[in-house]
Each structure stands twice: as structure tokens, then as C-alpha cells.
Amino acid sequence: METKKLIRSDAEWREQLEPLSYEVTRHAATERAFTGRYWDHHEAGVYHCVCCTTPLFTSDTKFDSGCGWPSYFEAIDPANVAERVDRSHGMIRTEILCKVCDAHLGHVFPDGPKPTGLRYCINSAALTFTPNP
């Protein structure tokens, strides 16, 4: 099934989002390590895209990678995230985007824990959180 895209103008995104969330999600900026609201967050619940509320990660897959950003070993639904080669800053990395609104979320690396071996390194500014009831 094809994911329905949420498309907004730059002005609409700028109006909807806080400045840091706008820069991270719409222009692939990165928040400073150990500064985001979710890097050391331990409450049980679901992390959503700040732009479109698509559910992305659960607290059950969150782990402390020591990198200073929220890290997860698995997305809730692989259909909700897209991957793209990122050649910025003299590196080759795999960028992670929200598949619904194309928000830049962060990057995924092959150095995570079992069972996936993946580390989704995500900017807090790209996320909102809903605690479990």
C-alpha cells in the first residue's frame, strides 16, 4: 500500500514547528549531542514524527548508545521510515526520513544491539512523545 504524503509549503512548516524542529526536520540540521529532550528519556510510550505525528519508535526499542541522541534498534513499522544516502560533511551515512512528510529524523548505523544490530540515531527535535496509558 502506498503511503499518502503530507505536503506543506515551507511557510506552513515554519509556522507549525519550533525553530530547532524546523531546521532539523526541513533542512537536515542536527541538534547538539546531549541537549535534546529525549536523549536521556526513560518513560514508556511511543515517539512520533513532530511534523505529522506518524508513530516511529517505541520506548521498548530505545537504548543508551552513549552518542547523546535518542537511539532505537528498530522502527515501529519499517513502512513509516525511508532511507537515503547522505554524503554531507565528508561522510557517507544512511539518512532516516519520515515516509509520510519527508522530515529528516537522523541516521541509522549498523552498530546497534541485537536483535537488529541497528542504531537509529534520531534528533529529539524531530520527535514528540506519547506516554503509555
TANOR-V649029 format. One record per pair of residues at least 4 apart in sequence whose ideal C-beta (glycine too) atoms are under 8 Angstrom apart, sorted by sequence separation. I is the first residue (numbers start at 0). J is the second residue. If there is no record, write none. Layout:
BEGIN
i->(I & I)
j->(J & J)
END
This chain:
BEGIN
i->(7 & 8 & 9 & 10 & 11 & 12 & 16 & 17 & 18 & 19 & 20 & 21 & 22 & 23 & 30 & 34 & 36 & 48 & 56 & 57 & 64 & 66 & 75 & 86 & 97 & 111 & 112 & 121 & 122 & 7 & 16 & 21 & 23 & 30 & 33 & 47 & 48 & 56 & 74 & 85 & 86 & 96 & 97 & 111 & 121 & 22 & 23 & 32 & 33 & 47 & 64 & 74 & 85 & 96 & 110 & 111 & 112 & 23 & 47 & 48 & 63 & 84 & 85 & 96 & 97 & 109 & 111 & 7 & 13 & 16 & 46 & 47 & 61 & 62 & 84 & 85 & 95 & 96 & 109 & 110 & 111 & 12 & 16 & 19 & 37 & 45 & 46 & 61 & 62 & 84 & 85 & 94 & 95 & 108 & 109 & 46 & 61 & 62 & 83 & 84 & 95 & 107 & 108 & 19 & 45 & 46 & 60 & 82 & 83 & 94 & 95 & 107 & 12 & 13 & 45 & 46 & 60 & 82 & 94 & 95 & 107 & 108 & 12 & 44 & 45 & 56 & 60 & 82 & 83 & 93 & 106 & 107 & 44 & 57 & 60 & 81 & 82 & 92 & 93 & 105 & 106 & 43 & 46 & 56 & 80 & 81 & 93 & 104 & 105 & 9 & 42 & 43 & 80 & 81 & 92 & 105 & 41 & 56 & 80 & 81 & 104 & 105 & 56 & 57 & 79 & 80 & 104 & 55 & 56 & 79 & 103 & 55 & 78 & 79 & 81 & 105 & 40 & 54 & 85 & 104 & 54 & 103 & 104 & 46 & 102 & 24 & 55 & 80 & 95 & 24 & 46 & 54 & 55 & 82 & 24 & 53 & 95 & 97 & 20 & 38 & 40 & 20 & 38 & 45 & 38 & 37 & 16 & 34 & 35 & 16 & 32 & 33 & 35 & 15 & 32 & 31 & 32 & 68 & 12 & 30 & 72 & 72 & 70 & 72 & 73 & 55 & 72 & 73 & 72 & 53 & 72 & 73 & 5 & 53 & 72 & 74 & 5 & 51 & 53 & 72 & 73 & 50 & 53 & 64 & 71 & 72 & 51 & 70 & 71 & 48 & 51 & 55 & 62 & 70 & 50 & 62 & 70 & 71 & 48 & 51 & 69 & 70 & 48 & 50 & 66 & 68 & 69 & 49 & 68 & 69 & 48 & 64 & 66 & 68 & 69 & 68 & 48 & 64 & 69 & 27 & 27 & 56 & 56 & 55 & 27 & 56 & 55 & 24 & 58 & 28 & 46 & 49 & 50 & 52 & 2 & 27 & 29 & 49 & 2 & 25 & 26 & 48 & 49 & 24 & 25 & 48 & 49 & 24 & 47 & 48 & 23 & 24 & 46 & 47 & 46 & 47 & 46 & 47 & 45 & 44 & 45 & 38 & 44 & 37 & 42 & 44 & 45 & 35 & 36 & 43 & 44 & 35 & 40 & 42 & 43 & 35 & 37 & 37 & 30 & 7 & 29 & 30 & 5 & 6 & 30 & 4 & 5 & 2 & 3 & 4 & 2 & 4 & 23 & 24 & 23 & 24 & 22 & 23 & 20 & 19 & 20 & 17)
j->(11 & 12 & 13 & 14 & 15 & 16 & 20 & 21 & 22 & 23 & 24 & 25 & 26 & 27 & 34 & 38 & 40 & 52 & 60 & 61 & 68 & 70 & 79 & 90 & 101 & 115 & 116 & 125 & 126 & 12 & 21 & 26 & 28 & 35 & 38 & 52 & 53 & 61 & 79 & 90 & 91 & 101 & 102 & 116 & 126 & 28 & 29 & 38 & 39 & 53 & 70 & 80 & 91 & 102 & 116 & 117 & 118 & 30 & 54 & 55 & 70 & 91 & 92 & 103 & 104 & 116 & 118 & 15 & 21 & 24 & 54 & 55 & 69 & 70 & 92 & 93 & 103 & 104 & 117 & 118 & 119 & 21 & 25 & 28 & 46 & 54 & 55 & 70 & 71 & 93 & 94 & 103 & 104 & 117 & 118 & 56 & 71 & 72 & 93 & 94 & 105 & 117 & 118 & 30 & 56 & 57 & 71 & 93 & 94 & 105 & 106 & 118 & 24 & 25 & 57 & 58 & 72 & 94 & 106 & 107 & 119 & 120 & 25 & 57 & 58 & 69 & 73 & 95 & 96 & 106 & 119 & 120 & 58 & 71 & 74 & 95 & 96 & 106 & 107 & 119 & 120 & 58 & 61 & 71 & 95 & 96 & 108 & 119 & 120 & 25 & 58 & 59 & 96 & 97 & 108 & 121 & 58 & 73 & 97 & 98 & 121 & 122 & 74 & 75 & 97 & 98 & 122 & 74 & 75 & 98 & 122 & 75 & 98 & 99 & 101 & 125 & 61 & 75 & 106 & 125 & 76 & 125 & 126 & 69 & 125 & 48 & 79 & 104 & 119 & 49 & 71 & 79 & 80 & 107 & 50 & 79 & 121 & 125 & 49 & 67 & 69 & 50 & 68 & 75 & 69 & 69 & 49 & 67 & 68 & 50 & 66 & 67 & 69 & 50 & 67 & 67 & 68 & 105 & 50 & 68 & 111 & 112 & 111 & 113 & 114 & 97 & 114 & 115 & 115 & 97 & 116 & 117 & 50 & 98 & 117 & 119 & 51 & 97 & 99 & 118 & 119 & 97 & 100 & 111 & 118 & 119 & 99 & 118 & 119 & 97 & 100 & 104 & 111 & 119 & 100 & 112 & 120 & 121 & 99 & 102 & 120 & 121 & 100 & 102 & 118 & 120 & 121 & 102 & 121 & 122 & 102 & 118 & 120 & 122 & 123 & 123 & 104 & 120 & 126 & 85 & 87 & 119 & 121 & 121 & 94 & 126 & 126 & 97 & 131 & 103 & 121 & 124 & 125 & 127 & 78 & 103 & 105 & 125 & 79 & 102 & 103 & 125 & 126 & 102 & 103 & 126 & 127 & 103 & 126 & 127 & 103 & 104 & 126 & 127 & 127 & 128 & 128 & 129 & 128 & 128 & 129 & 123 & 129 & 123 & 128 & 130 & 131 & 122 & 123 & 130 & 131 & 123 & 128 & 130 & 131 & 124 & 126 & 128 & 122 & 100 & 122 & 123 & 99 & 100 & 124 & 99 & 100 & 98 & 99 & 100 & 99 & 101 & 122 & 124 & 124 & 125 & 124 & 125 & 124 & 124 & 125 & 124)
END
